[in-house]
Amino acid sequence: MRLIVAFFMLVLLTGCAEKPPYKQQAYVFGTLVEISVYGEPEARARPAVDAVLADFDRLHRLLHAWEPSDLERINTAIAAGKPSEPAPQEVIALLQDAAAWSARADGLFNPAIGNLIRLWGFHSDTFEARLPEAAAVDRLVKANPRMADLAFDGDRVASANPAVRLDLGGYAKGYALERAAGLLKARGVNDALVNIGGNILAIGRHGDRPWKVGIQHPRQSGAIATLELQDGEAIGTSGDYQRYFEKDGRRYCHLIDPRTGWPADGAQAVTVLVRGEHAGTRSDVTSKPIFIAGPAEWRKMAQRMAVAEVLFIDAAGRASATRTMAARLEWLDPAARPAVVD
């Protein structure tokens, strides 16, 4: 088995003559987290970053999909055909928002397919190179677990469909980015970069220039392109190289197509760039359905999700970018520039 959990967006910090940012790293949400603070003394930066990392740990315990958490208690109740015990209002609000995004994505963003994720073995930090029984996959697909199956009664959650199992792995990182920005600003930090396994949010600037980040090449080490992030902009990448295994020469990634129950295989990577309100959440949520939509439908899905800046790399490694995204990218290999689409 070959397992790679990639920290796939590389922060490119240049200017060796200037004082480097204060940085801390941690491992949360099953991925590497890095927070960089520019222009603040360590006495101010350290407690601000510590507060963010403590909040990440809180969210990890709140939203974990298979270890003890408030979300897992909801899953246990749904599997038993019962309403959940009272859940924190924060969890209720996140589930309702995720349900709205799922509807917008026509179900290609579907946090209700946790049982499929578990069947494929991607519910764990470590997993085996094994295929599930096709009949078991088919049963779950026919059961059609959807976010629309959830029923909310105050602070309780229920579902008449016991096949629903909630997994916010495609949502929580983006939400955490927004939480981080608020916590840092509240503590006087106005220039920072928060990177949660490739979902990146820029706050302010890196001195006299914007923050510059690199987009990981999906099949090679290092970046395929770079771009500058302005204040409040966020990028998110979904790739088949983050969590995957190979069997009999075929790659199976953690991005499951709810329509088939099998890993999506039409793309190597998708990167989106968003700005404005809830940029963090949108950077996380929108890349998944665009990836799953595949080479024939990704542009329509991007329009449906109201994302104008998209880089799509198909299964053969061919890159395409929307016109506005292409204008933002600095391609490291000029010969491999993406095709521009409207």
C-alpha positions as CSV (number, residue, x, y, z in Angstrom):
1,M,0.0,0.0,0.0
2,R,1.2,3.5,-0.8
3,L,-0.2,6.1,1.5
4,I,0.4,9.8,1.2
5,V,-1.2,12.4,3.3
6,A,0.1,15.5,1.7
7,F,0.6,18.9,3.1
8,F,0.0,20.0,-0.4
9,M,-0.1,23.8,-0.5
10,L,3.4,25.3,0.1
11,V,3.7,28.8,1.6
12,L,6.4,30.6,-0.3
13,L,8.0,33.2,1.9
14,T,10.7,35.2,0.2
15,G,13.0,38.1,1.2
16,C,15.8,36.8,3.3
17,A,16.8,40.3,4.4
18,E,13.5,40.9,6.2
19,K,12.5,39.4,9.6
20,P,10.7,36.2,9.0
21,P,7.1,35.7,10.2
22,Y,6.4,34.0,13.5
23,K,5.2,30.5,12.7
24,Q,3.6,27.6,14.6
25,Q,2.5,24.2,13.3
26,A,0.2,21.5,14.6
27,Y,-1.6,18.4,13.4
28,V,-5.4,18.9,13.5
29,F,-8.3,17.7,11.4
30,G,-6.1,14.9,10.1
31,T,-3.7,17.2,8.4
32,L,-0.8,19.7,9.1
33,V,-1.8,23.2,10.2
34,E,0.6,26.2,9.9
35,I,-0.1,29.7,11.1
36,S,2.3,32.5,10.1
37,V,2.1,36.0,11.7
38,Y,3.9,38.9,10.1
39,G,5.1,42.1,11.8
40,E,4.3,41.2,15.4
41,P,6.6,40.5,18.3
42,E,6.5,36.9,19.6
43,A,5.1,38.2,22.8
44,R,1.9,39.1,20.9
45,A,2.0,36.5,18.1
46,R,2.4,33.4,20.3
47,P,-0.7,33.8,22.6
48,A,-2.8,34.8,19.5
49,V,-1.7,31.6,17.6
50,D,-2.1,29.5,20.8
51,A,-5.7,30.7,21.0
52,V,-6.3,29.6,17.4
53,L,-4.7,26.2,17.9
54,A,-6.8,25.7,21.0
55,D,-9.9,26.5,19.1
56,F,-8.9,24.1,16.3
57,D,-8.5,21.4,18.9
58,R,-12.0,22.2,20.3
59,L,-13.5,22.0,16.8
60,H,-11.7,18.7,16.3
61,R,-13.4,17.3,19.4
62,L,-16.7,18.8,18.4
63,L,-16.9,17.6,14.8
64,H,-14.8,14.4,14.6
65,A,-16.7,11.9,12.5
66,W,-15.6,8.7,14.1
67,E,-14.0,9.5,17.4
68,P,-16.1,10.6,20.5
69,S,-17.6,14.0,19.6
70,D,-20.9,15.8,19.4
71,L,-21.2,14.9,15.8
72,E,-20.5,11.2,16.5
73,R,-23.2,11.2,19.1
74,I,-25.7,12.5,16.5
75,N,-24.5,9.7,14.1
76,T,-25.1,7.1,16.8
77,A,-28.6,8.4,17.4
78,I,-29.4,8.4,13.7
79,A,-28.2,4.8,13.3
80,A,-30.5,3.8,16.2
81,G,-33.4,5.5,14.6
82,K,-33.7,8.0,17.5
83,P,-33.5,11.8,17.8
84,S,-30.1,12.9,19.1
85,E,-29.5,14.3,22.6
86,P,-29.3,18.1,22.7
87,A,-26.4,19.2,20.5
88,P,-24.5,22.5,20.7
89,Q,-26.1,25.3,18.7
90,E,-22.8,25.7,16.8
91,V,-23.1,22.1,15.5
92,I,-26.8,22.6,14.5
93,A,-25.9,25.8,12.6
94,L,-23.1,24.1,10.8
95,L,-25.2,21.1,9.8
96,Q,-27.9,23.4,8.5
97,D,-25.4,25.5,6.5
98,A,-23.8,22.3,5.1
99,A,-27.3,21.1,4.1
100,A,-27.8,24.3,2.1
101,W,-24.5,23.9,0.4
102,S,-25.3,20.3,-0.5
103,A,-28.6,21.4,-2.1
104,R,-26.7,24.0,-4.1
105,A,-24.2,21.4,-5.3
106,D,-27.0,19.1,-6.4
107,G,-25.8,16.6,-3.9
108,L,-22.2,16.3,-5.1
109,F,-21.2,17.9,-1.9
110,N,-22.8,15.4,0.5
111,P,-21.6,15.2,4.2
112,A,-24.3,12.5,4.8
113,I,-22.2,9.8,3.1
114,G,-20.1,9.0,6.0
115,N,-21.0,5.3,5.8
116,L,-19.5,5.2,2.3
117,I,-16.4,6.9,3.5
118,R,-16.1,4.4,6.3
119,L,-16.8,1.5,3.9
120,W,-13.8,2.6,1.7
121,G,-11.7,2.8,4.9
122,F,-11.1,6.6,4.7
123,H,-12.7,7.2,8.1
124,S,-9.3,6.5,9.7
125,D,-5.9,8.3,9.8
126,T,-4.5,5.0,8.5
127,F,-6.2,2.7,6.0
128,E,-5.6,-0.4,3.9
129,A,-5.4,-0.9,0.2
130,R,-8.5,-2.9,-0.1
131,L,-11.7,-2.6,-2.2
132,P,-15.1,-2.8,-0.5
133,E,-17.7,-5.3,-1.6
134,A,-19.5,-3.9,-4.6
135,A,-22.8,-5.1,-3.2
136,A,-22.3,-3.1,0.0
137,V,-21.5,0.0,-2.0
138,D,-24.6,-0.5,-4.1
139,R,-26.8,-0.8,-1.0
140,L,-25.6,2.4,0.4
141,V,-26.0,4.2,-2.9
142,K,-29.6,2.9,-3.2
143,A,-30.3,4.0,0.4
144,N,-29.5,7.5,-0.9
145,P,-28.3,9.3,2.3
146,R,-28.7,13.0,1.9
147,M,-28.4,16.1,4.0
148,A,-32.1,16.8,3.2
149,D,-32.9,13.7,5.3
150,L,-31.9,15.6,8.4
151,A,-34.7,16.9,10.6
152,F,-34.0,19.6,13.2
153,D,-36.1,20.1,16.3
154,G,-34.5,22.9,18.3
155,D,-31.1,21.5,19.4
156,R,-31.9,17.9,18.4
157,V,-31.2,16.2,15.1
158,A,-32.9,13.1,13.6
159,S,-33.3,11.3,10.3
160,A,-35.7,8.8,9.0
161,N,-32.9,7.4,6.9
162,P,-30.6,5.3,9.0
163,A,-28.0,5.2,6.2
164,V,-27.2,8.8,7.0
165,R,-23.8,9.2,8.7
166,L,-22.4,12.7,8.9
167,D,-18.8,13.5,8.1
168,L,-17.9,17.2,7.8
169,G,-14.4,16.6,6.6
170,G,-15.2,18.7,3.5
171,Y,-16.5,21.6,5.5
172,A,-14.8,21.9,8.9
173,K,-11.4,23.2,7.7
174,G,-13.0,26.1,5.9
175,Y,-15.1,27.0,8.9
176,A,-12.0,26.8,11.1
177,L,-10.2,29.2,8.8
178,E,-12.9,31.8,9.5
179,R,-12.7,31.2,13.2
180,A,-8.9,31.6,13.1
181,A,-9.2,35.0,11.3
182,G,-11.6,36.3,13.9
183,L,-9.5,35.1,16.8
184,L,-6.3,36.6,15.4
185,K,-7.8,40.0,14.7
186,A,-9.4,40.1,18.1
187,R,-5.9,39.8,19.6
188,G,-4.4,42.5,17.5
189,V,-3.0,40.4,14.7
190,N,-3.7,42.0,11.3
191,D,-1.3,40.3,9.0
192,A,-1.3,36.5,9.0
193,L,-1.6,33.4,6.8
194,V,-3.6,30.4,8.1
195,N,-3.0,27.1,6.2
196,I,-5.0,24.0,7.2
197,G,-3.7,21.2,4.9
198,G,-4.0,23.4,1.8
199,N,-7.0,25.4,2.7
200,I,-5.4,28.9,3.1
201,L,-6.8,32.2,4.2
202,A,-4.9,35.5,4.0
203,I,-5.2,38.2,6.6
204,G,-3.6,41.5,5.6
205,R,-0.2,41.4,3.9
206,H,3.3,40.0,4.2
207,G,4.9,43.4,4.8
208,D,4.9,45.5,1.7
209,R,3.5,42.7,-0.5
210,P,0.7,40.3,-0.6
211,W,1.1,36.8,0.8
212,K,2.4,34.4,-1.9
213,V,1.5,30.7,-1.9
214,G,2.2,27.8,-4.1
215,I,-0.2,25.2,-5.6
216,Q,1.1,21.7,-5.2
217,H,1.8,19.7,-8.3
218,P,-0.5,16.6,-8.1
219,R,2.1,14.2,-9.4
220,Q,5.5,15.7,-8.5
221,S,7.1,17.3,-5.4
222,G,6.9,21.0,-5.2
223,A,4.6,23.6,-6.7
224,I,3.1,23.7,-10.1
225,A,2.2,27.4,-9.9
226,T,2.1,30.3,-7.4
227,L,-0.3,33.2,-6.8
228,E,-0.6,36.2,-4.5
229,L,-3.4,36.3,-2.0
230,Q,-5.0,39.6,-1.1
231,D,-6.5,40.3,2.3
232,G,-9.5,38.1,2.9
233,E,-9.0,35.8,0.0
234,A,-8.9,32.1,0.5
235,I,-7.9,29.1,-1.7
236,G,-8.9,25.5,-1.3
237,T,-7.7,22.4,-3.2
238,S,-9.2,19.0,-3.6
239,G,-6.8,16.4,-4.9
240,D,-6.5,12.6,-5.5
241,Y,-3.1,12.7,-3.9
242,Q,-4.1,13.8,-0.4
243,R,-5.7,10.5,0.9
244,Y,-5.6,7.6,-1.4
245,F,-4.4,4.1,-1.9
246,E,-3.4,2.1,-5.0
247,K,-4.5,-1.4,-5.9
248,D,-3.8,-3.3,-9.1
249,G,-2.3,-0.2,-10.7
250,R,-5.3,2.0,-10.0
251,R,-5.6,5.0,-7.6
252,Y,-8.6,5.2,-5.3
253,C,-8.9,8.6,-3.5
254,H,-11.0,9.7,-0.6
255,L,-13.3,12.0,-2.7
256,I,-16.3,9.7,-3.1
257,D,-18.9,10.4,-5.8
258,P,-22.3,10.0,-4.0
259,R,-23.9,9.0,-7.3
260,T,-21.8,5.8,-7.7
261,G,-20.3,5.2,-4.3
262,W,-16.9,5.0,-5.9
263,P,-14.0,7.4,-5.7
264,A,-14.1,10.1,-8.3
265,D,-11.5,9.6,-11.0
266,G,-11.9,12.3,-13.5
267,A,-9.4,14.8,-12.0
268,Q,-6.1,15.0,-10.2
269,A,-6.7,18.3,-8.5
270,V,-9.0,21.3,-8.3
271,T,-8.1,24.6,-6.8
272,V,-10.6,27.4,-6.2
273,L,-9.9,31.0,-5.2
274,V,-12.7,32.9,-3.3
275,R,-13.1,36.2,-1.5
276,G,-15.7,38.0,0.6
277,E,-18.0,36.7,3.2
278,H,-17.4,33.2,4.5
279,A,-14.4,32.8,2.1
280,G,-12.9,30.1,4.3
281,T,-16.0,27.9,4.2
282,R,-16.6,28.4,0.5
283,S,-13.0,27.6,-0.3
284,D,-13.4,24.2,1.4
285,V,-16.9,23.3,0.3
286,T,-16.8,24.3,-3.4
287,S,-13.7,22.5,-4.5
288,K,-15.3,19.1,-3.8
289,P,-18.3,19.1,-6.1
290,I,-16.2,20.7,-8.9
291,F,-13.7,17.9,-8.5
292,I,-16.4,15.2,-8.5
293,A,-18.2,16.8,-11.5
294,G,-15.3,15.8,-13.7
295,P,-13.8,17.2,-16.9
296,A,-17.1,17.4,-18.8
297,E,-19.1,19.2,-16.1
298,W,-16.7,21.1,-13.8
299,R,-17.3,24.4,-15.4
300,K,-21.1,24.2,-15.0
301,M,-20.6,23.1,-11.3
302,A,-18.3,26.1,-10.7
303,Q,-20.9,28.4,-12.1
304,R,-23.6,26.7,-9.9
305,M,-21.4,27.2,-6.9
306,A,-20.7,30.9,-7.9
307,V,-16.9,30.3,-8.1
308,A,-15.2,32.3,-10.9
309,E,-11.6,31.4,-10.2
310,V,-10.9,27.7,-10.7
311,L,-7.9,25.6,-11.8
312,F,-8.9,22.1,-12.9
313,I,-6.3,19.4,-13.6
314,D,-7.8,16.3,-15.3
315,A,-6.9,12.7,-14.8
316,A,-4.3,12.9,-17.6
317,G,-2.6,15.9,-16.0
318,R,-4.0,18.5,-18.5
319,A,-4.7,21.8,-16.8
320,S,-7.5,24.2,-17.5
321,A,-8.3,27.5,-15.7
322,T,-11.0,30.0,-15.9
323,R,-9.9,33.3,-17.4
324,T,-9.8,35.2,-14.1
325,M,-7.9,32.4,-12.4
326,A,-5.3,32.1,-15.2
327,A,-4.7,35.8,-14.8
328,R,-3.8,35.3,-11.1
329,L,-1.5,32.3,-11.6
330,E,2.3,32.4,-12.1
331,W,3.0,29.1,-13.8
332,L,6.4,27.7,-12.9
333,D,6.7,25.7,-16.1
334,P,5.7,28.1,-19.0
335,A,5.4,25.1,-21.4
336,A,2.7,23.6,-19.2
337,R,0.4,26.7,-18.9
338,P,-3.3,25.7,-18.6
339,A,-5.8,26.1,-21.3
340,V,-8.0,29.1,-20.6
341,V,-11.8,28.6,-20.5
342,D,-14.7,31.1,-20.2
